[in-house]
Every structure is written in C-alpha cells, then in structure tokens.
C-alpha cells in the first residue's frame, strides 16, 4: 500500500496523512491502509465494509471517525431477525391512538356541514392523512442517519449476523443514501452519512452488498503497530514492559488456539500488568493473568505447557535479563 501511495500526487498523500493524524488525535492508531480507506470513503461517499477477527478495532474505527470529525455516531447492532421496523422506522401507535380518540370526540366538527356522504368522507380522509405523516414517525438508526442535517457516522455493526433479507433491504440506502417509506415517499439524505459496516465473517455476504462498498480487512497488527496502539490506550506504560507484553502476545497468536488474543484483550492485559506494578514478566505472574488474554480453558492449558519458553523469549526480545 505504501508503494502505491508513493505514486500518488502529493495532495492525495497529504490528505491521507490528514486522516491518519485525525484518527490518532481521537485515540485510534491506524495503518496506512485504514487511513486510505477512510479518505476514499469520505470523498467518493462510499460505505466501507470492514472485515476481520473480533477485537481488532473495527467498531472502534467508526467511533474514532465520529470523534475526529465531531459527528454524531449512530449505531445499529445487527442480529438474526432484525427487520425494517427496528432498523428504519416505526409508527407512534400510542400517539395515533390518542389522536383517534380526539377525532372520535370531534367527528362532527371534522365532517362539517356537508350535504353528501362523499364530501364527508373526503373531509375524513384529509384528516386521516395526518396519522401517517412525519409527526407520527419514530425514526430508527437508518432513518436518523439519513435525516441528520449535518451528516453522521452510521455504524452497521456485525452485518453478518443479520438475515439475507435484511442485507437486501440495505441496498437502496447504501447505493443512493435514500429510502422509500410507502406512506410518505422517498427520504433522501441531506448530507450523505459516513457508513461503516463491520463483519466477523460468520457467513458470506452477498455480492450486491459488497459491490456497493469499499472493502477493508483489519487483521492483527505487527509488533510495531501493536505497541503504538497499546501505548496510546495505556498511557505511562513502561517501554520495556510494553515490548515484553507485545512479544508475548504475538507468540501466543502463533499457537494452535481456539481463539487467539485480540488487540482489545492485549490492551486489557496491559492495564492489568500496570495495575500489578509489573516490571518483568515471570511465569507465575503470566499464569495467574492468562485468563485476561485467553477465553477458553483448553487454550489456557495449551499455552501453559510452553509458558516458560514464551516468557523467556518475551524478555529476550525486550532486552530484559
């Protein structure tokens, strides 16, 4: 990615760097690839489909973009069975019922002095249209994002957990930033929201959805980037401890585990080690805190077998005796 950017005009490189600096100011340490994807998405008004293992910063990216740009973050958590009513809008049934009661009490004044049944019905229809106006609409995340006057960051989290039918429903919104409400008409965004969809790849997403999005895969960072991420989230951590920690976590990811430790779990472990006033990793300390990094007993047992070697190498990599 760096080689490609070197061939870009200087103005483009500067803009990507501006995104990178902006995200860092919000506490998110991005790779060049991530900063480039956000830059492209903003200027082409394209959604970003962010894939990768859990805990690598997919959701955090959306939060940081919102913080950096000072935009409201509107989050929609996906799940099996999510439908249009929960994602787009609902009618305020209680308010409609209250107005129905008022209409019932005022039926005479609504109909007026009409001579025919048709004229009376026309008066009722004119009043009845109010029940399905915007005043009675309860916007859900998708509609709120479209109607936000200054724009917003829309996070559609874990899209892979939703049904294929809901995925198809999103296509109009993702391509045109508009949606059609039968009783009202088409609602189009005044300012196109910045849309990020996250996926843990629990199911394959449709080609139509992928065509509408930029693709961004966030994997586990290398040692240098992970050290920067942890240092930004755990201010004041000793540099030697940080190097030991990162080396140990990187080694764990090379083991045959059911679930390797994520970046978020590495950050949690760093906080624990600082809390315990740790200076040097030792086998006993690591064994007692390994459950912060590993979430399955089988993984803890597998890592424990080679714990002496892992901690020794972590100290060596950090230059600690």
TAMOGI-V671843 format. One record per residue. N is the residue number from 0. PHI is phi in degrees with one decimal (NA if undefined). PSI is psi in whole degrees, -180 to 180 (* if undefined). OMEGA is omega in whole degrees, 0 to 359 (none if undefined). Layout:
BEGIN
n={N:N}
phi={PHI:PHI}
psi={PSI:PSI}
omega={OMEGA:OMEGA}
END
This chain:
BEGIN
n={0:1:2:3:4:5:6:7:8:9:10:11:12:13:14:15:16:17:18:19:20:21:22:23:24:25:26:27:28:29:30:31:32:33:34:35:36:37:38:39:40:41:42:43:44:45:46:47:48:49:50:51:52:53:54:55:56:57:58:59:60:61:62:63:64:65:66:67:68:69:70:71:72:73:74:75:76:77:78:79:80:81:82:83:84:85:86:87:88:89:90:91:92:93:94:95:96:97:98:99:100:101:102:103:104:105:106:107:108:109:110:111:112:113:114:115:116:117:118:119:120:121:122:123:124:125:126:127:128:129:130:131:132:133:134:135:136:137:138:139:140:141:142:143:144:145:146:147:148:149:150:151:152:153:154:155:156:157:158:159:160:161:162:163:164:165:166:167:168:169:170:171:172:173:174:175:176:177:178:179:180:181:182:183:184:185:186:187:188:189:190:191:192:193:194:195:196:197:198:199:200:201:202:203:204:205:206:207:208:209:210:211:212:213:214:215:216:217:218:219:220:221:222:223:224:225:226:227:228:229:230:231:232:233:234:235:236:237:238:239:240:241:242:243:244:245:246:247:248:249:250:251:252:253:254:255:256:257:258:259:260:261:262:263:264:265:266:267:268:269:270:271:272:273:274:275:276:277:278:279:280:281:282:283:284:285:286:287:288:289:290:291:292:293:294:295:296:297:298:299:300:301:302:303:304:305:306:307:308:309:310:311:312:313:314:315:316:317:318:319:320}
phi={NA:-62.4:-65.4:-63.9:-65.7:-61.9:-84.8:-81.3:-56.3:-59.6:-61.1:-68.7:-59.7:-62.2:-68.2:-62.5:-65.3:-63.8:-62.3:-60.5:-65.4:-63.4:-66.9:-64.0:-65.7:-92.0:90.3:-113.3:-97.5:-92.6:-77.5:-61.8:-63.5:-65.6:-61.6:-65.9:-61.7:-65.6:-59.8:-63.9:-60.4:-65.3:-83.2:-97.6:52.7:-112.9:-67.6:-112.6:-94.9:-102.2:-115.0:148.1:-64.0:-63.5:85.9:-100.6:107.2:-68.9:-66.2:-63.4:-61.3:-62.3:-61.1:-72.1:-60.9:-63.6:-65.2:-61.2:-88.4:56.0:-114.9:-66.3:-96.5:-113.1:-111.1:-121.2:-83.8:-88.5:-159.9:-64.0:95.4:-60.3:-127.7:-59.6:-62.3:-83.0:-96.9:-110.0:-164.6:-135.5:-87.3:-80.6:-63.8:-62.4:-68.2:-62.3:-65.2:-61.9:-68.6:-62.4:-64.0:-63.3:-61.7:-61.8:-72.3:-109.4:-57.2:-65.2:-70.9:-71.1:-70.4:73.6:-90.3:-93.2:-93.9:-124.9:-64.8:-61.3:-65.9:-63.8:-64.6:-61.6:-62.3:-65.7:-63.0:-61.5:-72.4:-64.8:-61.2:-62.0:-65.5:-120.7:-104.0:-62.8:-61.7:-100.8:-95.0:-106.9:-70.5:-101.5:-49.9:-64.5:-68.6:-60.2:-66.0:-69.5:-91.4:-63.8:-63.0:-101.4:90.1:-157.7:-103.7:-102.0:-104.4:-101.8:-88.7:57.4:-59.7:-68.2:-86.3:-85.2:-81.9:-63.3:-64.3:-69.1:-57.7:-65.9:-61.2:-71.8:-59.7:-63.9:-65.4:-73.6:-93.0:-119.4:51.7:-150.4:-148.3:-104.8:-107.7:-50.0:-77.9:-115.0:122.2:-89.2:-107.6:-113.1:-63.4:-69.4:-126.2:-60.2:-71.1:-84.9:-109.6:-123.3:-108.6:-110.7:-147.0:-98.5:62.1:-76.1:-149.3:-75.2:-88.3:-71.1:-62.5:-61.8:-67.7:-65.2:-63.7:-84.1:-122.1:-77.9:-101.6:-135.9:-106.1:-108.5:-100.5:-71.9:-74.8:-74.5:-60.3:-64.5:-68.6:-64.1:-62.2:-65.5:-63.4:-65.2:-61.2:-72.5:-95.7:-126.9:-59.2:87.0:-64.8:-62.6:-62.7:-67.8:-64.6:-60.0:-64.3:-63.2:-59.1:-64.0:-60.9:-63.8:-64.0:-62.3:-66.9:-59.0:-68.0:-86.4:-83.8:-85.8:-112.8:-68.2:-141.8:-75.1:-66.4:-88.7:-65.2:-62.7:-72.3:-64.8:-64.8:-60.4:-65.4:-59.9:-63.6:-64.7:-64.2:-66.0:-59.8:-88.9:56.6:-78.6:-113.3:-133.1:-71.5:-130.1:-57.6:-64.6:-62.7:-63.9:-60.1:-74.4:-116.3:-64.3:-68.5:-73.5:-90.2:-115.2:-109.7:-123.2:-61.3:-63.2:-68.1:-62.6:-65.0:-64.6:-72.3:-63.4:-59.2:-111.3:-62.9:-61.2:-67.4:-66.1:-69.9:-62.8:-66.3:-61.4:-67.9:-61.7:-61.9:-90.4:72.2:-107.9:-68.7}
psi={-39:-38:-39:-44:-28:-30:-3:155:151:-36:-38:-44:-43:-38:-41:-40:-35:-41:-44:-46:-38:-43:-39:-36:-23:5:12:124:101:156:169:-35:-42:-46:-39:-42:-42:-41:-48:-44:-41:-43:-29:-3:51:140:155:126:110:115:161:168:159:142:15:0:22:-52:-38:-30:-46:-43:-40:-37:-43:-42:-46:-45:-1:49:151:139:121:116:132:113:123:152:164:129:-3:132:-179:-39:-38:-25:-32:-62:160:158:145:86:-37:-43:-39:-40:-41:-44:-31:-40:-42:-42:-40:-41:-27:22:-34:-46:-27:-45:-37:-166:67:147:-22:159:-39:-42:-39:-41:-38:-42:-42:-41:-41:-40:-39:-27:-24:-30:-22:44:175:-25:-28:10:134:100:137:-179:-45:-46:-37:-41:-38:-33:-6:116:-32:10:167:168:118:117:114:95:132:56:-26:-14:-11:172:161:-32:-41:-38:-43:-36:-32:-17:-42:-42:-43:-25:-39:-2:48:163:150:123:115:-43:-19:-41:-158:129:118:141:134:-44:122:127:156:117:128:126:133:150:137:10:39:-19:159:135:155:154:-37:-40:-44:-35:-29:-5:154:144:132:122:125:112:-169:137:160:177:-42:-47:-40:-38:-41:-40:-48:-42:-34:-28:-18:76:140:0:137:136:-39:-39:-40:-44:-41:-47:-49:-43:-43:-46:-42:-37:-41:-38:-16:-7:162:85:156:-41:111:155:137:176:-41:-36:-33:-38:-43:-42:-39:-42:-39:-45:-39:-41:-35:8:43:136:-39:134:132:161:-44:-45:-46:-42:-40:-18:8:-24:-13:-33:-38:137:0:137:-36:-37:-41:-42:-41:-41:-34:-33:-36:24:-39:-45:-38:-45:-36:-46:-37:-42:-40:-45:-31:-3:31:132:*}
omega={179:180:179:182:180:181:181:174:184:181:180:178:180:181:176:178:177:176:181:179:179:179:178:178:178:177:180:181:185:167:177:180:180:180:179:180:179:178:181:182:181:186:179:182:179:174:175:172:185:180:180:180:179:173:180:175:181:179:181:178:179:179:183:176:179:180:182:184:181:178:176:175:178:187:174:179:182:178:180:181:177:183:184:183:181:185:188:181:169:174:179:188:179:180:177:180:179:180:176:179:178:179:180:181:184:187:181:182:179:181:178:182:180:183:185:178:181:180:179:179:178:177:179:180:180:178:183:179:179:184:181:174:183:180:182:184:175:184:174:190:184:180:177:180:179:186:181:189:181:183:182:169:181:177:175:193:177:180:181:178:179:179:178:179:179:177:178:179:182:191:180:181:184:182:186:184:177:178:181:175:188:186:186:183:183:176:182:182:173:175:183:178:171:188:173:174:178:180:173:176:175:171:178:177:183:180:182:178:182:180:182:187:163:180:177:176:176:178:177:183:173:186:184:181:180:177:179:180:182:180:180:182:178:183:176:179:181:185:180:176:180:180:178:182:182:179:181:181:179:177:179:181:177:179:178:183:176:177:179:182:179:177:181:178:175:177:178:181:177:179:179:181:177:179:181:179:182:174:182:178:172:188:184:180:181:180:183:182:184:180:174:182:187:189:178:183:179:178:179:179:180:181:183:181:182:188:181:180:181:181:179:180:179:179:178:182:181:181:180:182:none}
END
